[in-house]
Amino acid sequence: MMKKHLLALSAAAVLLAPQAVGAEGFAINEWTAEGMAMGGARMFAENDAGNMAYNPAAMTKIQGEKIKASLTYLSPHGKWKAEASGYDSTNGEYTGTGIRNGAIWTNYGRNRVNPGIVPGLYYVKQLNDKEWLGMATYTRFGMICQFERDSIVATNAFSSRLNGTSIAMNYARKHDSKWSTSIGAEVNYVGLQLDKNLGVPHANPAMPGPLHIEGTSWALGWNAAANYEFDDKNEFAVVYRSKVKHSMEADYDAHGVAENKLTASGDAYGCVTLPESWMLGYGHEFNDKTRMELNATWTRWSRFDAFDMMMTPTGYPFGKLESNPKNWKDGWRYAIGIEHKLSDKYSLMAGIAHDERSIPDETADFMVPTGERDTYTLGIQYHDKKQTVALALGYMDVGELNMKGSATNAYARAKMYDSYTKMVSISYQYNF
């Protein structure tokens, strides 16, 4: 029976990989409805297969065999404004001379509503009194953004999408009444799609038109976790997730506009490293009905120092390295979650989380236009002997992001503001 469940879950994980996307951000923490409801601070749940994502060492809290599915809907919103100006190639600076009639041209727009879907699938089997095996597929990194195609910010990106999925297998062991540990392997999938203009068509019809890049990559990573119970009311956990280095092979095609009918296509190659992270958690039970979790996650975002792609020389202006420095900073995410049992079958959950901003103004862009994030969530769960159903609602307030232009962008300065994301998540768990 277990072999059949693992085979079915493996097939589902591979099928889900191209579909998993996030919205507005880059790091995804909404892995189950209960996890989202508690702001991502859910490392010590009892009998929850979602522990595979939040704290694999807590699989030892699961009795028997369980399978869980989750689906999270993320809807991003936001506004932008940008100032266009001429670029002086002699000194490498913007002159302040506007594209239109020598005056600074301010453009306005918004992040067009283009929701993302984050699926999750989790399976945990208790092998004996000391050993557990789990398998999961969930999204650690993802984004989706879309802006007006004829705007000046489209020279940076008018559509960007990162489909990300992690397929993980973990082994957990309970060493004694206090210590549990876990070790696991991860297969990480990334699908990238980027669309941008190589010029501003309505400002200069002779400029080249849109460029489309699309590619996929699979890479390996690993994780480890430890859980320590001080007593019946207090416990601590740490989870480490390794970096994952992707070498992506992609296709590109570009098309001219107006009198410039240039077209080009070919192969593109690039490397990007998704960062490692440390997640620390503390759980406290006030009584039989109410418990609290505190969570802090450190991510080495400085791994994302550049996004460079080499394009094969099948037509002007390709056959050269397209360099995009990022120079992100390492950052923390903090969360607090509360769970309260209303009865033997119903529980309420609430959470608050804060993500530090890791993107500097100098290299911020419209590919990942997110600042610091404050998330507020609520949820309810129903559970009986055979099943668990949970529903969560959330609101993410995204801070302003200032951007500085470059030689390849048609704007000198830009800003994302009034950005937020609406979230809805549902989970279902079946107990065999």
C-alpha positions in Angstrom: 0.0 0.0 0.0 2.8 2.5 0.9 4.6 1.8 -2.4 1.4 2.6 -4.3 1.0 5.9 -2.4 4.6 6.9 -3.0 4.3 6.1 -6.8 1.1 8.1 -7.1 2.6 11.1 -5.1 5.7 11.0 -7.3 3.7 11.2 -10.5 1.6 14.0 -9.1 4.7 15.9 -8.0 6.2 15.9 -11.5 2.9 16.9 -13.1 2.5 19.8 -10.6 6.0 21.2 -11.2 5.3 23.3 -14.3 2.1 24.8 -12.6 3.5 26.1 -9.3 3.9 29.9 -9.3 3.9 32.7 -6.7 2.8 36.3 -7.0 4.4 39.6 -6.1 7.3 38.1 -4.2 10.1 35.6 -4.6 10.2 33.6 -1.4 7.0 31.5 -0.9 6.0 30.4 2.6 2.3 29.6 2.0 2.7 25.8 1.9 -0.5 24.8 3.6 -3.7 26.6 4.7 -2.8 26.1 8.4 0.8 27.3 7.8 -0.5 30.4 6.0 -3.1 31.0 8.7 -0.3 31.1 11.3 2.0 33.4 9.3 4.3 30.6 8.3 5.1 29.9 12.0 3.9 26.3 12.1 6.8 24.0 12.9 5.3 21.9 15.8 1.9 20.8 14.6 0.5 17.4 15.8 -0.5 14.9 13.1 0.0 17.3 10.2 1.6 16.0 7.0 2.5 19.6 6.2 5.3 19.3 8.7 7.3 18.0 5.7 7.5 21.6 4.5 7.8 23.6 7.7 9.8 21.2 9.9 10.6 17.7 8.6 11.9 16.7 12.1 8.3 17.1 13.4 7.2 14.2 11.2 7.7 12.2 14.4 4.6 13.9 15.8 2.5 12.0 13.2 0.8 8.7 13.9 0.1 6.3 11.1 -0.1 7.3 7.5 -1.4 10.6 6.1 -1.7 12.5 2.8 -2.4 16.1 2.4 -3.1 18.5 -0.5 -3.2 22.3 -0.4 -3.9 25.1 -2.9 -3.1 28.7 -2.3 -4.4 31.6 -4.5 -2.3 34.8 -4.6 -3.5 37.9 -6.2 -1.0 40.8 -6.5 -1.9 44.5 -7.0 0.3 47.6 -7.2 1.1 50.9 -8.9 4.2 52.3 -10.5 5.5 55.6 -11.8 8.6 56.2 -13.8 10.6 59.2 -15.1 12.2 58.8 -18.6 15.3 60.7 -19.6 18.1 60.6 -22.1 21.2 58.5 -21.5 24.7 59.9 -22.0 26.9 57.1 -23.0 30.0 59.2 -22.6 29.8 59.5 -18.8 27.3 56.7 -18.3 24.7 58.9 -16.6 21.2 60.1 -17.3 21.2 63.7 -18.5 17.7 64.6 -17.4 16.8 65.4 -21.0 13.4 63.9 -21.6 12.4 61.7 -24.5 9.5 64.0 -25.4 10.3 67.6 -26.3 13.3 67.9 -24.0 11.2 67.6 -20.8 11.1 64.9 -18.2 8.3 62.4 -19.1 6.6 60.8 -16.1 4.7 57.6 -16.9 2.2 55.8 -14.6 0.8 52.3 -14.6 0.0 49.3 -12.4 0.9 45.7 -11.9 -1.9 44.1 -13.9 -3.9 41.5 -11.9 -2.4 38.2 -12.8 -2.9 35.8 -9.9 -0.7 32.9 -9.1 -1.5 29.4 -7.8 0.7 27.6 -5.3 -0.1 23.8 -5.0 1.3 21.5 -2.3 1.2 17.7 -1.8 2.5 15.9 1.3 2.7 12.3 2.3 4.1 10.9 5.6 4.3 7.3 6.8 5.2 6.1 10.3 7.4 3.1 9.8 7.8 2.1 13.4 8.1 3.8 16.9 11.3 5.5 15.9 11.3 6.1 12.1 9.2 8.1 9.6 9.4 8.6 5.9 7.9 11.6 4.0 7.6 13.0 0.5 6.3 16.4 -0.6 6.1 18.8 -3.4 5.7 22.5 -2.7 7.0 25.9 -3.9 9.9 27.6 -2.2 10.5 30.3 -4.8 8.1 31.8 -7.4 6.8 35.0 -8.8 4.5 36.5 -11.5 4.3 40.1 -12.6 2.8 41.8 -15.6 2.9 45.5 -16.7 1.7 47.6 -19.6 3.5 46.4 -22.7 3.8 49.8 -24.3 5.1 51.6 -21.2 8.7 52.8 -20.6 9.1 50.2 -17.8 8.6 47.5 -20.4 12.3 48.0 -21.5 13.1 46.2 -18.2 10.1 43.7 -18.2 6.5 43.8 -19.1 6.0 40.2 -18.0 8.0 38.0 -15.8 7.2 34.5 -14.4 9.1 32.1 -12.3 7.5 28.7 -11.8 9.2 26.9 -9.0 8.7 23.5 -7.3 10.6 21.5 -4.8 10.1 17.7 -4.7 11.5 16.4 -1.4 12.0 13.1 0.2 12.8 13.0 4.0 13.7 10.5 6.6 13.0 11.3 10.3 14.1 9.6 13.5 13.0 10.0 17.1 16.1 9.4 19.2 14.5 9.7 22.6 11.7 11.5 24.3 13.2 14.9 23.5 15.3 14.7 20.3 14.1 14.2 16.7 16.1 14.8 13.5 15.5 14.6 9.8 17.6 14.5 6.6 16.3 14.9 3.1 17.0 15.4 -0.6 15.4 17.9 -2.9 14.8 18.1 -6.6 14.2 21.7 -7.5 12.5 22.8 -10.7 12.6 26.3 -12.2 10.7 27.5 -15.2 11.5 31.1 -16.3 9.6 33.3 -18.7 10.6 36.9 -19.4 9.3 39.4 -21.8 10.7 42.9 -22.4 11.1 45.6 -25.0 14.5 46.3 -26.5 13.4 49.9 -27.1 10.4 52.2 -26.6 8.4 51.7 -29.8 6.1 54.7 -29.4 9.1 57.0 -28.7 11.2 55.7 -31.6 9.5 53.4 -34.1 12.9 52.3 -35.5 13.7 50.6 -32.2 13.7 46.8 -31.9 10.5 45.4 -30.4 9.8 42.7 -27.8 12.2 40.0 -26.6 10.8 36.7 -25.2 13.0 34.4 -23.2 11.8 31.0 -21.9 13.6 28.1 -20.3 13.6 25.4 -17.6 16.1 23.8 -15.2 16.3 21.0 -12.7 18.8 20.9 -9.9 19.5 19.1 -6.6 19.6 20.3 -3.0 19.2 18.9 0.5 17.8 19.8 3.9 18.3 18.8 7.5 16.2 19.5 10.7 16.3 19.0 14.4 13.5 19.2 17.0 14.0 19.4 20.8 11.2 19.2 23.4 12.3 20.8 26.6 9.1 19.6 28.3 5.4 19.1 27.6 4.9 22.9 26.9 8.1 24.1 25.2 10.1 23.0 22.2 12.7 24.3 19.7 13.5 23.5 16.1 16.0 24.4 13.5 15.7 23.7 9.7 18.5 24.1 7.2 17.9 24.2 3.4 20.9 24.2 1.1 21.5 26.4 -1.9 20.4 25.2 -5.3 22.5 26.1 -8.3 20.6 26.2 -11.7 22.3 26.2 -15.1 19.5 27.1 -17.4 19.1 26.5 -21.1 16.5 28.7 -22.7 15.2 29.9 -26.0 14.8 33.5 -27.1 13.1 35.3 -30.0 12.9 39.0 -30.8 10.9 40.9 -33.3 11.3 44.4 -34.9 8.6 47.0 -35.1 7.6 49.6 -37.7 10.2 50.0 -40.5 12.7 47.9 -38.6 11.6 44.4 -39.4 14.5 42.7 -37.7 13.8 39.3 -36.2 16.2 37.0 -34.3 16.0 33.8 -32.4 18.3 31.3 -30.8 19.5 29.8 -27.6 20.3 31.5 -24.3 22.3 30.2 -21.3 22.5 31.4 -17.8 23.2 30.4 -14.2 21.5 31.4 -11.0 21.8 30.2 -7.4 18.7 30.0 -5.2 19.9 30.7 -1.7 20.3 28.6 1.4 18.3 29.4 4.5 18.1 28.7 8.3 14.7 28.5 10.0 14.5 28.7 13.8 11.3 28.1 15.7 10.0 28.1 19.3 6.7 26.6 20.4 4.8 27.1 23.6 1.6 25.6 24.8 -0.3 27.8 27.3 -2.8 25.0 28.0 -4.7 22.2 26.3 -6.5 24.6 24.0 -4.1 27.4 23.1 -0.5 27.3 21.7 1.9 29.9 20.1 4.8 29.6 17.8 7.6 32.1 17.1 9.6 31.8 13.9 12.7 33.5 12.4 14.1 32.6 8.9 17.5 33.9 7.6 18.0 33.7 3.9 21.4 34.3 2.1 19.9 36.5 -0.6 23.4 37.7 -1.4 23.7 34.5 -3.5 21.5 36.3 -6.0 24.3 38.7 -7.1 23.6 38.7 -10.8 21.2 37.4 -13.5 23.4 37.0 -16.6 22.4 35.3 -19.9 24.5 34.5 -23.0 22.6 34.6 -26.3 23.8 32.8 -29.4 24.7 35.1 -32.3 21.9 34.5 -34.7 21.1 38.2 -35.3 21.8 41.7 -34.1 22.0 42.7 -31.2 22.7 39.3 -29.8 25.7 37.1 -29.5 26.9 38.8 -26.3 26.5 38.5 -22.6 23.5 40.3 -21.2 24.6 41.3 -17.7 22.1 42.2 -15.0 23.7 42.8 -11.6 21.4 42.2 -8.6 23.6 42.4 -5.4 20.8 41.5 -3.0 21.4 41.6 0.7 20.9 38.8 3.2 17.7 39.2 5.2 15.3 37.9 7.9 11.7 36.9 8.1 9.9 37.0 11.4 6.5 35.4 12.2 4.2 34.7 15.1 1.3 32.3 15.0 -1.5 31.4 17.4 -3.7 28.3 17.4 -6.8 27.9 19.6 -9.0 24.9 19.9 -12.7 25.8 20.0 -13.7 22.2 20.5 -12.6 18.7 19.7 -13.2 19.3 16.0 -12.7 23.0 15.3 -9.6 25.3 15.7 -8.9 28.9 15.0 -5.5 30.2 13.8 -4.0 33.7 13.3 -0.6 35.0 12.3 1.6 38.0 11.6 4.8 38.0 9.6 7.4 40.6 8.5 9.9 40.1 5.7 12.9 42.5 5.6 13.7 44.1 2.3 16.8 42.6 0.6 16.7 44.4 -2.8 18.9 47.6 -3.0 17.6 50.6 -5.0 20.6 50.5 -7.4 19.6 47.1 -8.8 15.9 46.9 -8.1 13.8 46.3 -11.2 10.4 45.2 -12.5 11.4 41.5 -12.8 11.0 41.1 -9.0 9.3 44.4 -7.8 8.9 43.7 -4.1 10.0 45.6 -1.0 9.6 44.6 2.7 6.4 42.7 3.4 4.0 42.6 6.3 1.5 39.7 6.2 -1.7 39.3 8.3 -3.6 36.0 8.3 -6.6 34.1 9.8 -7.8 30.6 9.4 -10.1 27.9 10.6 -9.7 24.1 10.7 -12.1 21.2 11.0 -10.7 17.7 12.0 -12.0 14.3 12.9 -10.4 10.8 13.0 -10.3 10.4 9.2 -9.8 13.9 7.7 -8.8 17.5 8.3 -10.0 20.5 6.3 -8.6 24.1 6.7 -9.3 27.5 5.1 -7.1 30.6 5.5 -7.3 34.2 4.3 -4.4 36.6 4.2 -3.4 40.1 3.2 0.2 41.1 2.4 1.2 44.7 2.5 4.2 45.3 0.3 6.4 48.3 1.0 7.6 50.8 -1.6 10.4 49.9 -3.9 12.6 52.6 -5.5 14.5 51.8 -8.7 17.3 53.4 -10.5 17.5 53.2 -14.3 20.4 51.9 -16.4 21.6 52.2 -20.0 19.3 49.4 -21.1 16.1 50.9 -19.5 14.1 53.8 -20.8 13.5 55.2 -17.3 15.9 57.2 -15.1 13.9 56.6 -11.9 10.9 54.4 -11.0 8.9 53.4 -8.0 6.5 50.7 -7.0 3.9 51.8 -4.4 0.5 50.9 -3.0 1.4 47.2 -3.5 -0.4 44.4 -1.8 -1.4 40.8 -2.3 -4.7 39.0 -1.4 -4.4 35.4 -0.4 -6.7 32.4 0.0 -5.6 28.9 0.9 -7.4 25.6 1.4 -6.0 22.3 2.6 -7.4 18.7 2.9 -5.7 15.9 4.8 -6.8 12.2 4.8 -5.7 9.8 7.5 -5.4 6.2 6.4 
